[in-house]
Amino acid sequence: MAETVLETEGLTMRFGGVVAVDNVSLKLKARELRCLIGPNGAGKSTCFKCLCGLLTPTEGRVFLRGEETTGWEPHQIASLGVGIKMQVSSVMDGLSVHENIWMAARRFNDTDAARRKADEVIERLALGAITRAELGRLAHGERQRVELGIVLAADPWLVLLDEPAAGMTGEEVERMGDVIREMTSTAAVVIVEHDMQFIRSLASTVTVFHRGRVLMEDHVDRVMADPVVRDVYLGKQA
Amino acid sequence: MVGAAHKDFALIVILGVVLILGLPLMVDTHVLTLLIAYGMLALSLGLIWGFGGVLCFGQAAFFGLGAYTFAVAGINFNESTLPLILAVLVPAGFALVLGALMFYGRLGDVYLAVITLVVSLILFRWINSTAGPDYTIGAARLGGFNGIPGFPILNVPGRPDLMIWGETLYFVAAVSLLIVFLLVTWLLRSSFGRIAVGIRENEERVSLLGFDIRARKTVLFAIGAAIAGLAGAFYATWAEVVTPTLFSLQQSAEIIIWCIVGGLGTRFGPILGAGVLAYLKFALGQQNMIDNMFVLGLVLVLFVLFLPRGLAPELARGWHWITGARRKPTRRNHAPRAEVSNG
């Protein structure tokens, strides 16, 4: 059986009186693809931020490959080999595509190896025509693709993606899906996503969040067919 | 890549030597030496602010610290080689501690500016209040508002009797600035420098790549302070006196204005800004019609309004325009468009 790469134990995050994430326990095996879904304010993104160290959970613990990482700094978690992409596309705007991806590869390689790695990733994502272009001048979809390249360049064994398909065209979403499926040959992938069509195309296990708690966890088709989930998404009382 | 680097370095050395030999034909070397000390000071802020994104409102603190260290250590050791080294190390060490407190404390940019400003004010007030025989470091009296006169000026290493002053000091200072400039160029080409620029662009992203930005910013801050300290030592040996005004708010503000006018995010810009504006101040200081701070303020406003990128980038653009458009910019403009049409 594949090893567990990500585990949370009773993860809870409170902001004052608001319980954004309430006693969430997740378990992810190596090379597993997992989508976190739920209506706005369900706690997906907060949970995501707790995983990558941007927030320190009020209670509960996070384990990555068996090592407790609760309260670690984001750079320490990333240093373990975790690739992270935030919801708002976050890249180094004033720098070229190549420099952006080089920097991600540089963390785990020396300068020259990082350059080769960046070249390789750029070819893989078909970014060749814009290698030297400044990120600030690129279209949204291209920026998202570059950010995916930044994640890939570090050769992660765990990838955390917050809404990777947001604001992309149909074709771009399709290409994004291909890249993500390819990622799962080497890494476990956690995706926070709204776009149900995209999630269905990935055909993965889905964890449904509602009011900070895990509502259910099952294959996407069974989750979609579930009347409670439908109610939650339509805003009815669950 | 390596070939291009060599070419760059060679070009800097050639241009540097031409400037070092050519400038004394136009401006008195005594004035030039001061401009070089200021240029080095501007480069120190240009490095941490323009490339590292750390806006330090108290860069003068490190300048003053370097100058005072040079003076105090000079009086105690009766020569200037060790004091020169200490004038680099003491501000760097101070910045390392101060930087660690600020960056590990996760202070935002605004608070960082305020704290560096307050620290230089505290130093200013404290140094001002050190009049009287009670305030001594070894054999050196700090001298309060009057400062410290009469310390040994720069000498040839190992030969305290061979002083470096006048025209020789100009050449020593100018070559030092050239060496510092080359070191900064090398630093910015290294992984450390490239990642520092990444931190300037997007701090959160770089930390999510697994780089410890707090440690990196602290080190960069200390490197900037080291350069400012060296500039302070050159100032001290030039002026042959150090006074608390080195720590003053006006001094810190001027450094920032030099960087903005010269061109932030360039290496040569801050040096150029310091040279032009400090010379302007020197020239205006010889008349009583207009207050020179007024002119400095006016220059800053005009630049922010009309040349926000500063002198150096505009000069570079003018140069490219004269020598004919280069290939690089056009390629940059076409590439994204080609990609869009592909879908």
Boltz contact constraints between the chains, C-beta under 6 A:
constraints:
  - contact:
      token1: [A, 74]
      token2: [B, 207]
      max_distance: 6.0
  - contact:
      token1: [A, 74]
      token2: [B, 208]
      max_distance: 6.0
  - contact:
      token1: [A, 75]
      token2: [B, 207]
      max_distance: 6.0
  - contact:
      token1: [A, 75]
      token2: [B, 210]
      max_distance: 6.0
  - contact:
      token1: [A, 75]
      token2: [B, 211]
      max_distance: 6.0
  - contact:
      token1: [A, 75]
      token2: [B, 212]
      max_distance: 6.0
  - contact:
      token1: [A, 78]
      token2: [B, 208]
      max_distance: 6.0
  - contact:
      token1: [A, 78]
      token2: [B, 209]
      max_distance: 6.0
  - contact:
      token1: [A, 78]
      token2: [B, 210]
      max_distance: 6.0
  - contact:
      token1: [A, 79]
      token2: [B, 210]
      max_distance: 6.0
  - contact:
      token1: [A, 84]
      token2: [B, 208]
      max_distance: 6.0
  - contact:
      token1: [A, 90]
      token2: [B, 205]
      max_distance: 6.0
  - contact:
      token1: [A, 92]
      token2: [B, 198]
      max_distance: 6.0
  - contact:
      token1: [A, 92]
      token2: [B, 201]
      max_distance: 6.0
  - contact:
      token1: [A, 92]
      token2: [B, 202]
      max_distance: 6.0
  - contact:
      token1: [A, 93]
      token2: [B, 201]
      max_distance: 6.0
  - contact:
      token1: [A, 94]
      token2: [B, 201]
      max_distance: 6.0
  - contact:
      token1: [A, 95]
      token2: [B, 201]
      max_distance: 6.0
  - contact:
      token1: [A, 103]
      token2: [B, 198]
      max_distance: 6.0
  - contact:
      token1: [A, 104]
      token2: [B, 209]
      max_distance: 6.0
  - contact:
      token1: [A, 106]
      token2: [B, 191]
      max_distance: 6.0
  - contact:
      token1: [A, 107]
      token2: [B, 209]
      max_distance: 6.0
  - contact:
      token1: [A, 107]
      token2: [B, 210]
      max_distance: 6.0
  - contact:
      token1: [A, 111]
      token2: [B, 191]
      max_distance: 6.0
  - contact:
      token1: [A, 129]
      token2: [B, 335]
      max_distance: 6.0
  - contact:
      token1: [A, 129]
      token2: [B, 338]
      max_distance: 6.0
  - contact:
      token1: [A, 129]
      token2: [B, 339]
      max_distance: 6.0
  - contact:
      token1: [A, 130]
      token2: [B, 335]
      max_distance: 6.0
  - contact:
      token1: [A, 130]
      token2: [B, 336]
      max_distance: 6.0
  - contact:
      token1: [A, 130]
      token2: [B, 339]
      max_distance: 6.0
  - contact:
      token1: [A, 133]
      token2: [B, 335]
      max_distance: 6.0
  - contact:
      token1: [A, 133]
      token2: [B, 336]
      max_distance: 6.0
  - contact:
      token1: [A, 137]
      token2: [B, 336]
      max_distance: 6.0
